[in-house]
Amino acid sequence: MSVRPEELLIGTVAELIGRVRHVAVGALSPIPAAAALLGARRHDGMRVSILNSRRHSFFTDGGRELFDCAGQGRIDAFFLSGGQIDGAGNVNLVAIGDYDRPKARFSGSFGSAYLYYVVPKVILFRLEHTRRTLVDRVDFISAPGTSPPGTYRPGGPHALVTELCVFQFDKPSGRFALASLHPGVSLDEVRDRTGFAFATPDVVPTTALPTDADLALMRGPVARDLAETYPAFAAEVLGWRAEETVR
Amino acid sequence: MAFPGPTELDSALRLIEDGALVAIPPDYAGVAMAATRALIRRGVRGLRLVCVPQSGLQADMLIGAGTVAEIETAAVTLGEYGLAPRFTAAIRAGTVRIRDATCPAIHAGLQASEKGAPFSAMRGLIGSDLLKVRPDWRVIDNPFGPGDDPVALIPAIRPDVALFHAPMADAHGNVWVGKRRELVTMAHAAADTLVTVERLYDGDLLADETLAAGTLPALYVGHIAVVPEGTWPIRFGTRTTDATHMAEYAEMAATEAGFQRYLARELAR
């Protein structure tokens, strides 16, 4: 089967989530949401919370419940993005340049300054892989990649997924290290387009393609589940057709 | 004093004076957009917004219309329609004061207020630059810990008014919000609350145990106005966001002149 780039990413992110009790996905994240739903199809009993979904959100106590739940350790994996992300895992969702008179202003930190600390596996997902987004040092730290000893920090970055590659976060050094290159991407290209220094293994693996079984899940039940929240993505990328639900 | 019954929107909106600290909900919880347009039409000034915990079109329009002096928020975004253009322009120009927050800090501040407590403690935040731009947030050493355990303190947020839209209210002033409990927190925390509703409920919402569980009692509610489709163009319940309108807003509001054309057209409706 031919594999779309989005399907490669869904499979990759599902691998990174792994087998967990509960993965939560924020707004505007069709690929992470599909990956979480794929994980739930593979692993019995895995709970998926998709914000803004009616069917895949069980919260009944208002916007705070997600955060309270995470603070208690009831959420194992979550996704964040960033206007800027640096090699130490710092995330900037606020501004570029001087904070008081920014060159560019992003929407704001959302829940990052909390969830990054308390969710054990935070996967950073930022498709645009350029020196503009992946920088040596972020201009504003919405949430830091690591914290000094003594700081309550059960959570933090696990990996960074872009349109070109996967970085794993190396806790001892507090830096991202290259884990795999997507098919057809060269190490030179990644070096050219990354603003931070990163460690590289002697032999860099290629990001694994999803198996036929996973592709069938993505294009079938995962697409159907996803269509409720992301109808356009489910139809255009995964080829989902609503009338198939009638059968 | 007994609840006087639902009022006309413009009369209910007198609750929101110039300079008021106004709590507003996120797009998924019932944004009072008809009330927002009416406020702008009236020419309100100097509002201080508290977004619970983020906002979209509502905050962007209020800012573009020059009604906002200050905004506390975890984010302002048009979501799939892009960055909020008037918010972004105002922050870059320095014409609106921004109190950057993170979602749970806003919830924590409101929860302190609803308990009548001076502050809430929360995890996270240590090492975030948010602490540098929020001198009103403090860090203490956890007094119950073994020492060297920094914890952030968030002062109570007490809005003058909470403003939102809900499915229904009864003649006693009780408002049914269902599971949108952030609306309850907002109303508990605020000094007064103004709700627009889709319709009136024929009966007493507190008389039925099932409905009562999702009901905000009249105790907290100052004014109710019946405004069907009061969140338009933002989604509500099973009604979806008006995608065409949102795309048009994003395009027009990209420039100051375009936004003014949009505003003139919408206020004339």
Boltz contact constraints between the chains, C-beta under 6 A:
constraints:
  - contact:
      token1: [A, 52]
      token2: [B, 28]
      max_distance: 6.0
  - contact:
      token1: [A, 60]
      token2: [B, 179]
      max_distance: 6.0
  - contact:
      token1: [A, 61]
      token2: [B, 181]
      max_distance: 6.0
  - contact:
      token1: [A, 62]
      token2: [B, 181]
      max_distance: 6.0
  - contact:
      token1: [A, 62]
      token2: [B, 182]
      max_distance: 6.0
  - contact:
      token1: [A, 63]
      token2: [B, 182]
      max_distance: 6.0
  - contact:
      token1: [A, 64]
      token2: [B, 107]
      max_distance: 6.0
  - contact:
      token1: [A, 67]
      token2: [B, 104]
      max_distance: 6.0
  - contact:
      token1: [A, 71]
      token2: [B, 123]
      max_distance: 6.0
  - contact:
      token1: [A, 102]
      token2: [B, 92]
      max_distance: 6.0
  - contact:
      token1: [A, 105]
      token2: [B, 88]
      max_distance: 6.0
  - contact:
      token1: [A, 105]
      token2: [B, 91]
      max_distance: 6.0
  - contact:
      token1: [A, 105]
      token2: [B, 92]
      max_distance: 6.0
  - contact:
      token1: [A, 107]
      token2: [B, 75]
      max_distance: 6.0
  - contact:
      token1: [A, 107]
      token2: [B, 76]
      max_distance: 6.0
  - contact:
      token1: [A, 107]
      token2: [B, 77]
      max_distance: 6.0
  - contact:
      token1: [A, 108]
      token2: [B, 73]
      max_distance: 6.0
  - contact:
      token1: [A, 108]
      token2: [B, 74]
      max_distance: 6.0
  - contact:
      token1: [A, 108]
      token2: [B, 75]
      max_distance: 6.0
  - contact:
      token1: [A, 109]
      token2: [B, 102]
      max_distance: 6.0
  - contact:
      token1: [A, 110]
      token2: [B, 74]
      max_distance: 6.0
  - contact:
      token1: [A, 110]
      token2: [B, 75]
      max_distance: 6.0
  - contact:
      token1: [A, 110]
      token2: [B, 103]
      max_distance: 6.0
  - contact:
      token1: [A, 111]
      token2: [B, 102]
      max_distance: 6.0
  - contact:
      token1: [A, 111]
      token2: [B, 103]
      max_distance: 6.0
  - contact:
      token1: [A, 113]
      token2: [B, 102]
      max_distance: 6.0
  - contact:
      token1: [A, 113]
      token2: [B, 124]
      max_distance: 6.0
  - contact:
      token1: [A, 113]
      token2: [B, 125]
      max_distance: 6.0
  - contact:
      token1: [A, 113]
      token2: [B, 128]
      max_distance: 6.0
  - contact:
      token1: [A, 113]
      token2: [B, 130]
      max_distance: 6.0
  - contact:
      token1: [A, 114]
      token2: [B, 102]
      max_distance: 6.0
  - contact:
      token1: [A, 114]
      token2: [B, 104]
      max_distance: 6.0
  - contact:
      token1: [A, 114]
      token2: [B, 124]
      max_distance: 6.0
  - contact:
      token1: [A, 117]
      token2: [B, 124]
      max_distance: 6.0
  - contact:
      token1: [A, 118]
      token2: [B, 123]
      max_distance: 6.0
  - contact:
      token1: [A, 140]
      token2: [B, 129]
      max_distance: 6.0
  - contact:
      token1: [A, 141]
      token2: [B, 128]
      max_distance: 6.0
  - contact:
      token1: [A, 141]
      token2: [B, 129]
      max_distance: 6.0
  - contact:
      token1: [A, 143]
      token2: [B, 128]
      max_distance: 6.0
  - contact:
      token1: [A, 144]
      token2: [B, 127]
      max_distance: 6.0
  - contact:
      token1: [A, 147]
      token2: [B, 127]
      max_distance: 6.0
  - contact:
      token1: [A, 150]
      token2: [B, 148]
      max_distance: 6.0
  - contact:
      token1: [A, 151]
      token2: [B, 126]
      max_distance: 6.0
  - contact:
      token1: [A, 152]
      token2: [B, 123]
      max_distance: 6.0
